[in-house]
């Protein structure tokens, strides 16, 4: 009955009839068989040749009576099996009658059919000989056909599978080319005849050397040199050619004429010594191994072609004509940039000047690239669109269109270089935008803005630190977030059941036909075709797996795309099966995974695929305990070696036949390996090396230096294919302390206007509280469960009831060292339906002052008995300083539940040396101190130790010392600069001052007078070694410090800084990045200890200043202008924020 019902289109009889879609599935006559049924259903397997499910066990419920239809279902299944004819058609009379009887019965009696899975869970799967699959006829390769569909807007060719999800098969729409009509670019110029002839692979082996060395020919005629680290080792082994780079990619443009004694190169070849141009172009290659591979006649033809068709070549020839008779002027090609954002993108030439490449190297924004070519009319060509994103431009360019002769996609190895260069340009353009706007995007907590307004700070630029967004696809933080999302799915559904690795096959029929459609290309010549076909295969495989055909019902999945050093893409997929389909017995495992060589005679297709893709090197002798299937007579010969079942990679037969590629299926049966699997799936693309830096000042620079880019990944990213997917979706839930929600605003906004923005204080967490106050159903859910029933509306900033779909919730990760924020997260995981922050602190009617105390009262924290034993043992032998150091180490690096309790119990063992010190200092042998005074000094000493470790008592949720000492230790940097012996400094100055000569005295008077008058002076003192510069520094420093003024002394090197009192390196003092550029800035945040120290500084002494890069001074200048915009009545446009520099 259920079978017939499904065959007629799943007729809807309202509440009367239901069908189990996981038992009655794929009822259309196709050749996909071996459909797996839930454990407990009759038949375990359906007939492979039939391709249709048996009905399983059903029951008819009529007025409380149950009629078991299992035997009836089995009977008709056998009839269907025996009704098959050789032509593959079916006699449908039995199940049509069965369907008709079922409909009449249901309509008259009002029967309701439900699956009997609940009564059969745990039952063993039954197998019947009449349901054995017919090997070799069950599944066929899924061929997507030819790329014959076209975009209605730009006519780009596509496969049907690449259409937009919302479009139909009859009327498909595409967006990979022109964003569904939003991008329109002029038609590209046709390929010049000589170049078209050279690029045509069908012209035989005579021109094969040109195609093999096409990158060398391109470099010969390039206007700029490509600066990148090209990985050539990837092509050492026989395989597809891959152009791969690591790190940054630059295009370098030198001077117009070569330096004396050097040969011309790149753009210089178009201007200098053009009478011997061919010889000059071949000269760099005659010294290498490719000297015999480059044809001089081809060079002549290409040179003539460029002179006739290339506008840039004509421009340089024109520059040659103008300068060839003028020998006294040093001409250079300069990179001209926009000086401000208000200038137009294109300016009409106003005179007969030479044009050039404009890349924005001087202005604040330098990511745009414009080319201005001189024209005889003095006007430039207009464009249909004034602005197109770089990614959209390249995506439009690499698509094939009818009647469009696209030279780029014919380039072979050079096409790979173009794709890599294009993606690098796109990504660096995005990073350039981040750098250019780091002064405009600021972030601060809501409480900090509110307090700033109360303190009188009303300007947006006075609060917060310049930030760099981290939402870059493929970045480490991006990968970590995806790993945490995958772990959230794992927490909801426990460990995954299957781990699948699917690798691209470059010999798929769709790819082969595209390579031979017009010309005979190699696989490596079309990385875009390979990538697009693989993307479609991944989508089809995920849909096929989710349909339940190969493994049964799927409840969750995680998919990640990866590009290894070999370049070709592959995907890792984690699968969670429904409990009715999990593998609990060896027979269940064998039903979906095989590790045996198929029989060559009865299953030749599967044998061929396994032989080609699923065999790996020997492991039997090396690992005799390796678990493998029975060693039958089947074997595969590879490289003259017989490989039997010991060398088979586990696979699923149906997937292999359907996709004809390497598809490894592993059963996830060891929970200890789950975290490894998730990190493996989420680790991202391979990196060229690992860089470990103590102070990573520029994460963008580090990210770019540690990446590999291949053409396949370039195409994937240019076409905006996702590199991660997951189902069900995961909602990342925000966590923050009261009034500590993050606020992003523009630097030119006033703080009162920021606070007056509607909903500025609303977050996911605060609106969860709000929803719980009015919705009784919401109060039954934990915060992490809220996305199950509610959807976050980011625009309105509110939770609304979910009408459809499903989502998991994940609380953002918080390290245990984060203090109150960690304890808040702990409470959110244990309390349902909280109404406010105070509600979370309320335990048995008592509102605790901190979240930590609430956790402790609820018993969520462990005890510290083991650490108490450590201190009891240490007290017997350790001194009080050693015990204080032990306490700091335990708090910082061990999991202490309540450090305050531990301190209260053992602080008395930490003060004996303190009493001795005070007795000596005060010269009072009988000095007595009260307990509160002793504890206060213990806290003072502990604060010093915590400060040395980069933290404080307050951050560790410990009591701070009394205010009398707190004012002295709150700012560690300030205390260091004010903690000099004034009497000793006066003595040293009095001794040194009379010894100053007249030149030294002039500098001394100028510096001291400017400091005392609070007038900025920028003074540079130059002198040979031994002329008394260091002596002068000491005298000036001692003079000012003896008056209680702060003098920061820095030097270019550590050795030089040791020669000055209190000296440090400039990088250490001002937090200058180790690698600086024109846009670098110091890691100095407003209203920090370092910012306060700089505000109170009277003079900065910089020794050996010329040894530092100019970018160091520019970085400090930018930071001081930003930090010192208020607090010392100096205008923010003065150099170094108005500070005097010596």
N, C-alpha and C positions, 0 to 999 in steps of 0.2 A: 504493500500500500504506500509506504513511504517512498519507495523507488519510483512508482508510477506518478505519485504526486510531484516529485522533483522533476521527472521527465517532462511533464506538461507545463513546466514553467513555475514551479513552486506556488501553486494556487493558494491564496490566502483565505482560509475559512474562519478567520477571527479567532475566538478563544477555543474553537472546537478541535482544531488539528494543529499540532506543532511538529516540526521535524528537527532532528539533530544535524546541524550543518557540518559537523566534523565526521559524521558517519555517512551522510548522504551528500557527497561532494564530488565535483568533477563528473557530472552525469552526462556531459556531452561526449559523443563518440570521438575520442582521440586515441593516440597510441601510447599514452603515458600510463603505465601500470605500476605494479608493486606498491599499491597504496596501503599505507600502514594504518591499522585500526587500533582503537584503545585496547589495552590489556583487559580481557574479560568479554570482549565481543566475539561471537562465533566467527571463525574464519581467519582471524589474525591477519592473513593476507587475502586480498581479493585476487581474482584471476588476472594474471598479468596481461594476457591477450585481450581480455574484455575491457580493461581500463575503467571498470565501474565498481563501486563499492557494494559489498553485500550489506544486508540491512542491519546486521547486529541483532541484539535481542531487544525486542519491543514488547510492550504489554498494552492491552486494551482495557481501559478502566471504564466499566459500565455499571453504574449504580452499586459500586463497591465490589463488583466481581472482577477478577483478574484472569485473563486468558493469555497464556504464554504463546507467542507466535514464533519462537525461535526455530522450531522444526519446520514451520511453514516457510520462513525466510530462507532456511538452508535448502529446502526443496526447490524453491524457485531459483535460487542461486545456481544450483546444479543444472536446472533446465536451461538457464541462460548460457552456462558453460558449454553444454552439449549442443546448443542451437547455433554455434558459430559455423559459418561456412568459409571456405577457403578464400573467397573474395574479400573477406573482412567485414561483411554486412551481417545484420542480425535479424532474426525473426522476432518481432516485438510482441507477438500475440500473447504469450504467457503473462508478461508483466503489465500489458495493457488491461487484460482481464483482471489481474490482481489489483491494479489501480482503480478500475471501475467498481469492483466489489468494495474496496475500501471507502470510496467516496459515498456510495449509497449507504453503507453501514454507518458511517460517521454522520451523515445527514439525518438519517432516520432515528438512530438510537442516541445520538449525541455523544459518541465516544470521544475520548481525549487520549491521544497517544503520547507517551513520554518514554525516553530512553531509560533502560534499566541499568545504567552505569553504576548507580548508587548501590545496587545489590551485587555488583560484580567486581567492585574494586578489590584488587589483590588476587583475583583469580588468574590462573595461568592461561596463557594464550593457547588456543587450540589450533591445530593445523590439519587440514584435510587434503588428501591427494588431489581431489578434483579442483582445488584452489591453488595448485602450484603454478608459479609464473612460467610462462613460455619464454625461455631465454632467446634473446635476439629479436623479439618482436614488440617489446614493451615500450621502448622510448626512442625517439629520434632527436637528432640535433635540432635546436631551435635556430633557424636561419632568419635574420632580420630583413633579408632581401637586399636590394640595391638602394643606393642613396639617390632616390628619384623624386622625393617630395621637395618642394621649394617654398621658401618664405614668401608670403603674399606681398611683402613690402620691398625686400631687396633681392629676391630671387635666389638666395643662397640655397645650396643643396643640403638636404637632411635625410636621415632615416626617420621613419614614422615613430620609432621609439623615442626620438629626441623631442617630440612635441611637448607643449606645455600640458601640465596635468589637467587643467580645466578645459582644454580643447578636445574635440572629438576626433575619431579616426577619419570621418568623412570630411571634416573641415578643420584640419590641424593648423595650429599656430606655433610659431617658433620664436625664441628670444635670444639664442646663443649668438646670433649674428648682429642684429640691429636693435635689440631690446624691444622687439615687437613693433618696429616702426619709429622708435624715438630717436634713432641715430641714422643720419643720411649723409654719406660722404661721396665725393666725386668719383667717377669711374677711374680706375688706375690706368696708366698708360700701357699700351701693348709692349710686349717684349721685343726689343730690337732683333732683326733677323739673325745676325751673327751670334748673339747671345742665345737665342732660342735654339739655334742649331747646336751650339756647344752643350746646352743643358739637356738635350734630347737623348735619353739612354738608348733609344733604338738605333742610334747612328753607329753602333758597333764599338769594338774595343779600341779603335783608333783614338777616340776621344775619352776613353775611360780614365787616362791619366789626368785629364783636365778635371773630370768630376771628382776623382780621388784627391786632387790637390786644389780644389776650388777655394778653400779657405786661404791658401797661400796666394792665389791670384787676387782674391778679394783684399788681402792685406797690402798687396802690391799697389793697388789703386785707391786704397782708403785715404780719406782726408785726415782722419785721426787714428791714433793708436789705441787699442783696447787694453786697458789695464785691469787684468784679472788673473787669479791663480787658476790656470786650466789644469784639470786632473787628467793626465794622459795615461796613467797606470790602469784606468778602467778599460782601456782598449788593448791591453797587452795580451789578453787571452782571446782566442777565436770566438767571436760572438758579434752581435749587432754593434755597429759604431755608435758611440754616445759622446756627445759634447757636454762636458760637465765642468762647472766652475765652482770655486769656493770663495767665500768672503765678498768684499766689495768689488764692484765693477765700475771702472772709470773709462772715459773717452778723453784722451789727452791731445791737446792741440798746441803745437810748439810755435816757434818763431816763423816768420815768413821766409827767411833765408837761413841756411845752415851756418853754424859756427865755423870759423876758419879751421881748416884741417879735417873737418868731418864731412862725410858724404850726405847728400840730401835724402830726406825720408818723408813719407806720407805727403802732407799738403805742400811741402817744399818742392816736391818733384814737379808740381804743376807750374812753378814759377822759376826755379833755378836751373840753369844749364839744360834747357829743354832740347837743345841740339843733340844731346846724348841721352835723351830721356829713357829710351828703351834699355840701354846698358845700365843706367843708374837704377832703374827699377829692378833689374835682374841681379844687381850687385849683391844685395843682402842675402840672396838665396844661392849664390855660387859658392859660398863658403860652407854651406851645409850639405846634408845628404840628399837634398832634393834638387840639386843642380841639374841633373839630367832629366828630371821630370817636368820641368817648366819649358814650354815651347815658346821660342822668341816670336814666331809668326802669330801665335795666339795673342801674345802681349801687344803686338802691333795692331792687330784687329780690334782688341778691346780698347786700346788707347784711342783709336780713330772713332770707335763707337761712343765713348764717353765725351769726346770733344764735340760730337754732333748732337748728342741727346741729353747730356747731363748739365743742368743749369748751374750747379756748383762748380763744375769743371770750367764752364764758360766764364764764371765770375773770377776764378783764379787766373785764367788765361788773360782776362782783361787787366787784372792787377799786374801781371807780368808785362803786358804791353806798356803800362803806364810807368813802370819803375825800372825797365831794363836799361834806360839811358841815364839813370840817376844812381850813382854809386856811393854817394857820401851820406845818405840817410839810412838809418837802421830801422827797417820796417818790421813790424811784428803784428801778428794776429791777436787781438785782444778779446777777452770775453766780457761783453758789455751786459750789465744788468740793470733792472729797474731800481731806481733810487727810492721810490716810494710806491705805495699801493694805488695811488691815484693816477699814475701814468697809464696811457692807453696801451693795449696789448700790441697794437701795430701803429706806427707813425709813418705817414707818407714821407718819402725822401724829399728833402728840400734842396739838395744840391747834388752834384754829380760825384758823390763820395762812394768809396768802395763799401759794399755791404759785408756782413759777417754773421757768424753764428752767435745768437743771443741766448745765453743760458742763465742769466740772473745771478752772476757770481758776486756782485758787489752789494746789492740791496739786501733788505731784511728777508725777502722771499725769493728763493732761487730754485724753485722746482719746475717752473715752466720753461719750455724750450720753444723758441720762435726762430724762424729763419727769414731774414730780410734780404732779398736779392735785388740788386740794382736793376731797374728796367729803363729802357730808353724813354718811355713816356713819363717817367717820374711817378707813376701810380702803381699800386699793388693790386693783385687780384683779390676779389672779394670771395668770401667763403659762404657756403649755404648756412652753416651753423658757426656761431662765433666761438662756442666752447663745447668740446667733447672730452670726456674723461680719457686719460691715456689708456686705461684698460679697455674701454669700449672701442677706442680707435683700433687697437691691435686685434681685438676679437672680431671686429668688422673686416679687418684686412686679411685674416688668414682663412676666410671662408671662400669656397669655390662657387662661382656663379656662371650661368650659361652666357656665352658670348663675351666673357671677361677674361682676358689673357693676363693672369696674375703671375708676374715673374717670381715673386717671393716664394711661393709654394713649390716652385720647380727647382729650388736651390740645392736640394740634397743635404750634404753636410753643412753647407752654409745656411740652409733653412733652420737646422738645429741651433746654430749659433744665433740666428736672428730671434728665435723663440726665447732662448735663454736670456738674451740681451733685453728683449721686450719686457719679460716679466721682472727682471732686475730693475729696469727703469720704472715700472709701475710701482713696485714695492718701495723703492727709494723715493719715489715721488710722494707716497703716503707718509714715509718717515720724515721727509723734508717738511711736509705740512705740519707734522707734530712738532718738529723743532722750531719752525717759524712761528707757531702759535703758542709756544710754551709760556709766553709772557701774558697771554690773554686768558688762558684757562687756569683757574685756581680752584683749590678745594680746601674746605675747612669744615669742622664740625659745627653744628647749629649752636651749641653752647658757646663756642669760641666767638662766633659772630655777635651773639647777644651780649656777651661780656665786653666785646670791643666797643659796641655802641654805648654801653653803660659807662665805659672808661673815656668816652669822648672821641673814639676813632670812628669816623663816618665814611672814609674812603675805602673802596673795595681793594685797592692795591696795598693797603696797610695790614692786611690779614692773610695768613696762609702762605704756602710755599708754591713756587712754580712746579707744576706737575707735568708728567709725560704719560699719556694714556697707555694702558697695557693691553687693550683689546685687539691685538694684532693676531690674525689667523696664523697658526703655526708657532707662535711664541711660547716660551716655557710656561707662562701663566695660563695661556690658552689650553695647553695640554694638561696642566694640572687640574683645571676646572673640568675638563672632559673626563679625567680619571676619577675625580670625586663624583661626577654624575653617574659614571658606570658603577662605582661602589654603592651609590644610593639605590640603583636597581638591584644590585646584589643583596643589599640589606632587606629589600622588600620581597624578593623572590628566592633568597638564598643563593647558593652557588649555581653557576650556569651548568648546562648539561652537555653542550657541544661547543667545540672550538674549531672553526673552519678557516682554512687559508685558501684563497682563490687567487690564482696567478694568471696574468694575461697571456694569451696564446696569439702570437703574431701571425699564425697561419690559419686563423679563422677564415671561412669562405668569404665573409663580408669584406675582410681586409684584402684578401688576395684579388678579389674582383676589382676593388678600387685601385689597387696597384697596377693592374693591367688594363684598365678601362680605356685610356687614351694612349699612354706610353707605358713601357715596362719599367717600373720603379722598384727599388729595393725597399725592404721593410723600414730600414733606417731613414729613408728619404721622406717618410710620411708619419712623423710622430703624432700629428694631430688626428689622423685617421685611427691609429692604434688606440689613442687615448679615448676618443669618442666612442669607439666600439666597446672598449672595456667598460666605460661608464654605463652604457646601455645594458651590457651583460650583468653588471653588478645590480642594477635596478631590477632587472628581470629575475635574477636569482633570489634576491630578497623577497620579491613578490611571490615567487614560486614556493619558497620555504614557508612564508607566512600563510600560504594557502593550506598548509597542512599536509601536502601530498607526500613529500619524502620522509618526514619525521613525525607527523602528527601535529596537534594544535600547539602553536607558538604563543607564549604569553609575553615575551620580552626579547629584545635583541639589541646588540651594540655592534656597530660597523665602523671600521677605521681604514682609510686608504693610506698606503705607505709607498714611498719611492726609495729604494735602496740604491747603493752606489752603482749597480748595474743599470739603473735607470727605469726599467720596465715597472709598471705599477702592479701592485697586488693588494688584496684586502684581507683583513682579519675580521672575523665575525664571531661573536659570542651569542649563543642561543639558549634560551630558557624554555623548556617544554612544560606543557600542562601536566599536572600530576597523573593523569590517566595515561600519559604517553612516555613517562620516564622509564629509563632502562634500569630495571631492578634485578634482572637475571642475565646470565650469559646468552640465553636465547634472544632476549630483547636487544642486546648489543649486536648480535649477529644479524638481526633483522634490518639494521640500518647501516652497519659498518662492516666492511670486508677488508681483509689484509691478505688475500690470496690471488694468485694469477688465474684469471678466468680460463675456461677451456677454449682452446683455439678453434675447435671445430664447431661446438655448439653455441658459442658466444664470441664470434670473431671480432665484432665491433668493440666490445668492451676489452677484449684481449689486446687489440691494437692500441687503445687509449692508455690502458694500464702500462703496457710495454713502453710507450713513449713518454708518459708524464709521471707515473707513480712508482718508479724504481729508483733506489739510491744505492750508494756504495756498500761494500761488505760490512756486516756487523756480527756475523755468526761467530767467527773465531775470536774476534776482538771482544765480543760479549756473548759468551755461550749461553748465558741465562736469559737472553732476550726472548720475550714471549712472542712467538710467531705461530701461524697456523700450521696445519699438517703439511709435511714436506712431501708433496705429491710429485708426480712426474712432470708437471708443467714447469717450464722455465723460459727465461728470456735471455737472449744473447746480446750483450752490449760491450763493445770494444773487445770482442773475443772472449769475454768472461760469461759463464753461465750464472744467471741470477735466478734463484728460486723464491719461494714464499718468504724467506727470511728478509728479503730486501724490498718488500712491498710496503709502500706508504698507505696507511689506512684510508679508505675511500668509500663513497656511496655510489653504487652502480648507476642509479637513476640520474644523479647529478653529472656523473662523468659522461654518460651518453647524451645528456641534454646540452652540455656546455663544452665538451671536448677540450678540456684544459686540466692543468694540475689543480685538484681540489682535495686537500687533505682534511679528513674528518677525525677529530680526536674526542674521545669521551672524557669529560672532566670528572674524574672520580676521586681526586685527591684534594681535599680542602686546603692543604698547606700550600698549594701552588696557585691558588686563586688570585692573590695579590700580584703575583708575578704575571699572570695572564692579563690582568687589567692594566698593569703598567706597560706590558708589551704592546697591548692594543693602543694605548694612549701615549706612547713615547714619541710619536711624530717621526718625521723624516730623519734619515741619518745625518749626523754632523761630522764635519771633517776632523775635529779634534775637540778635546775637553779643555776648557780654560778655567782655572781656579784662581780667583782674585779675591784678596781680602776686602778691598774697597772697590766695588764695581760701580764706578761713577757714571758710566754711560752704558746702559743695558742694550740700547739699540745698536751701538757699535759692537758690543760683544755678540749679540744675536747674529748680526750680519757676518762677522768674522768666522762664526762657527757653523755655517750652513753650507750645504751642497745644493746646487740647482742643476737639474737635468731638463732636457726639452719636454719630456713627458709630464713632469710636474709643472713646468712652465705653462703648457697648454691647459692642464687641469685648473690651474689658478687663474689664467687669463679668461677662461670660459666660466669661472665662478662655480665650478663643481664643488660640492661640500667634501671635506676630508673626514668628517665625523658625522655619524647619525646614530640615533638611539630611539627605541620605542619600548615602553611609553616615554613621553617627554618628561624632563626633570625640571622642576621650578626651583631656582636657587633663592632661598629665603634669607632676607637680611636680618642681621643681629646687631644691636647697638645698645649701649647704656643710655639711661635717660638723658635727653638733650644732647646726645652725642651722634645723632644721625648726620651722615655726610651731605654736604651741600656743595654743588658745583655752580659757579657763577663767573661772570666776566669781570676782568680787573677794573673796568671803568664804571661798574655799578656801585652806587652808594649802599652802605650796609643797611640803613633804614629801609630803603626800597627793597632790598633782598628779604628782610624780615617781614615786609608787608605783602609779599607774594602769596596768593591764595594757595593753601596746602603745602607751604614750604616745609612745615614740620611733620607732614604725613609720610609715613613709611609703611612697608609691609607689616612690620611688627606692631606699630601703633594702631594701624587700621585693623589688625587682628583683634586687638583689645576692644576696639570700637564695635566690631561685628559681634563679638561675644556678648556685649552688653545688651544687644537687641535681638539676637537670634539664639533661641534655645538649642536648636540642632547644632549650631556651630560650637557650642560649649561642650559638646561630646567629643571633640576632636583635639588631638595634640596639634601644636603649631606645624610640625612636619607632615601631618595628615591633612592639613587644610586644603592644599591643592587638589585633593581627591574630589571634594565637593564644591569648591569655590575657585573662581578665576580672578587673577589680579588684573585690574584695569589700570594700566600704567598712566593713561591719560587723565582719568578722573581720580586716580590714587585711592582706589577702594576695592574691596573684595565683593564680588557678585556671585550669586549661586550659579553653579555650572549646569548648563542645559544639555550638554553632550560632551563626549570625550572623557579622557582620563589623564591624570598627570600625577607624578610622584613629587614629593617635596624633599628638599635637602637643605638643612641648615648649613650655612657657610662654616668652614673649618676655623676653629679657634684653638690656638696653642694653649696648653695648661699654664704656661708662664704669663698669659695675658691677664691673669688675676680675675677681677670681678666679671669681665666679659666672658671668661670661661665658665664661671659658676652660673652666670645667667643662662648660658647655653645648656648647662646641665639641668637647670630647673625647667627650661622649656621642653626638654625631652621627657620630663616626669610629671608635668602638671597639665591637665586638660583645661581648656576654656578659660584661661587667665583673663582678667578684666583690666589689669594695669600692672605696672612694675611693682607697686606695693603689694598687689595681690600675690605675686610670686614670692615675695618676702614673708607673707603671712603664713605662719605655721601654727595651727591650733589656736587661732585667735591672737597670736603675738606677731606683730610686724617687726621683723629684725632689721637692724640698720644696714646690713650688707647682704648681698646674695650668698656670700660664703657662709655666713652664720646660718642662713636659711637652709643651705645644703647640708651643713653639719647637723642641724636639728632634725632634718629628714633622714639622716643616716646615709647620705649619699657619698660622704667622704670616709676614707679609711683612717685608722689611728696611726700614730707615729711611734709605736713601741720599739721598732727596730732602731730608729734614730735616737731614741732615749737611751737605749743600750750602748750605742756608739759613744755618746757623750759621757755616760757613766764610766766607761772604760778609759776614755781619754783623760778624764779628770785626775786619774791616779798618777799620770806621768807628764801630761802636757802643761805648758805655761799658759797664762791667760791670753797673750797674743796668739798663741797657736790655737787655743780653743775658739777665739773670735774668728780666725781664718777658717777653722773647721765649720763653724756655724754658717759663714757666708757661702762656703762651697756646698754644703748640704742644701741650703735654701735654693741656690742657683741651679744646681745640676741634679738634684734628687727630687723625687716626688713626695714633698712634705705636705701633709694634709692641712696642718695649722701651724705655721711658723711662729705665730704669736705665743701660743701655748708652750712651744719648745723654748722660746726665749725667756718667758717668765719662769720657767723651771730651772734654767741653767745660767742665768745672767750673773749670778753671784760668783761663778767660777771664772769670770772674765775681767775682774777689776783689780786684782792684787797689784799689778804693775802700775795701774793708774794711781792708786793711793801713794805708792812710792814716788812716782813722778811729782805729784802735787806737794808732797812733803819736801822734796828736794827743791822744787821751784819756789815755794813760799818760805823755805828755811824754817819750817815748823815741824819738828820731829813728832810732836804730840797732836798733830792735826787729826780731827775726827770729822767724817762726813756722814750725813744721813743717807738712808737707803735710796730715797728718791733722787738725791744728788748723784750718788754713785751710778745708779741706773741711767741717769741722763748722760753722764760721761761715757758709759758703755755704748749707749746709742750713738753718741757722737763718733766714737771710734769705729763702730760698725758702719756708719754712714760713709766714713772715709774709705773703708774697704769696698763697700758697694759702689761708690763713685769710681773707684779705680777700675772696677769691672764693667763700668758703663751703665750702671743702674743706680737705684737708691732704695732706702728703706720704704719710702712711700710707694714705689712701684711694686715692692714685694708685699704690700699690705701689712707693714709693720709700723709700730709707733715711731713718730719722729721725735728728735730731741726737743727740749724746751726752746722757746723762741729766742732766748738770750744767745744760744749757740747756733740756732737755725739760720739766723741772719748772716753768720759767718761761713756757713758750710753749704748754703743753698746753691750758690753759684761756685762751682769748683774752679772754673777757669779764672773767675774774678778774684777768688781767694789766693790763687797762686801768684797773681801779679801784684797783689797788695801785701804779700807776706814776706817782704824783704826787711832786713835789719837796717832801719833808718840811720842809726848812729854809725854803723859801719860804712854805709854809703856816703854819709857826710864826710867821714874821715878820708875815704878814698878820693872824693871829689876835691877836698881841700888840698890834698897832696898832689893831684894831677893838674889842677887848673893853672898854677903858676908856670908849669912847664910847656904850655901851649905856645907855639910860634904865632906870628901875625896872621898867616893864612888860616891856620887852624882856629885862631881866635875869631876871625871874621865869620867862619862857618858856625862856630859855637854861638856867637851873638845872634846871628840870623835865625838859627833854629830855636834857641831858647826864647828869644823875644817873640817869635811868631806863636809859639805854644802858649806862653803866658798871656798873650793878647788874644788868644783864641782866633788867630788869623791863619788861613791855610797857606802853606808854602810847599811847593814841590821842588826839592833840591837834589841835584845830582853832583856828587863829589867824585872827582877822578884823580888818581895819583898812582905813581909806580909803587912797586913793592918796597916796603921799608920807609915810606914817607910819613908814617904816623896816622894812617886812616883808622886802624883798630884802636889806637890810643885815644883818638878823638871821639870815636863811638863810645868808649867806656866813660869818658868824661861827661859827655852829654847825657848818657843814660843815667849815670849816678846822680847828676844834678837834678834831673826831672823826677826820678824815683824817690829821691830824698824829700821832695815836696809832696809826696803822696800821689803823684800823677802816674798814669799807666803808660808804659812804653812797650810796644810789641816789637821784638827783635827777631828777624827772620833772615835766612840766607838761602842761597841756591842749593847748597849741599849740606849733608849732615856734619861733615868735618868742619866746614866753615862756621856752622852754627855753634859748634863747641867752643869757639874762640870768643864768643860774646856772652855776656851774663844773661841767663834765661833764654838763650837763643834756641830756635827750632827751625826746621825747614819750612819754606813758604807753603809747600804742598800740605804739610801736616797742620800748620797753624790755620790756614785759610780754606782747607779742604778743597784744594785745586785738583781737578782730575789729573791722573797720571798721564793720560793722553788727551791733549787739548786741541781744539779746533777754533775756527772763527766764531762759533756759536756757543762755546763752552761757558759754563757759569759755575761758581763755587756752590758746594752743598751747604749753604747757610740759610737757615729758615728764620723768619721773623720771630721775635719774642722768645728766642732760645738763649741759652747761656752764652753761646758764642756771639750772637747778635748783640746781647747786652754788653759784653766785653768790648766789642768794636765801637759801640756807642760811647762808652766811657774812655776809650783810648785817646790819648793826646798826641801821640806820635808813633809812626811806623818806621822802623829802621830796617832797610833791606840791603844786606851786604851781598856783594858780588852779583848785583842785579843783572848786568848784561849776560850772565851765563844762563838766564832763564829765557824761554821762548816768549815772544811778545804776546802770544795768546794768553799766557799766565796773567799778565798785567791787565789785559782787556777783560779777562774773566773776573778778576777781582774788582775792576772798575764797575762792571755791570752789576755785580752782587752788592757792592757797597752803595751804589746809587739806589738799589732796590731796598736794602735793609735800612739805610740811614735817611729815609724820606721824612722822618719825623723824630722828635725826641731831642734834637740838638739845634733846632732853628736854622738849619742850613738848607739852601735850595737843593733840590734833587738833581739839578742839571750840572752841578760842579763835578769835576773829575774826582774819582774815588770818594764820592759822597761828601766832599769837603774836608777830608782828613789830610793832615800834613804827612808827607812822605819824604824820608831822607834816604 
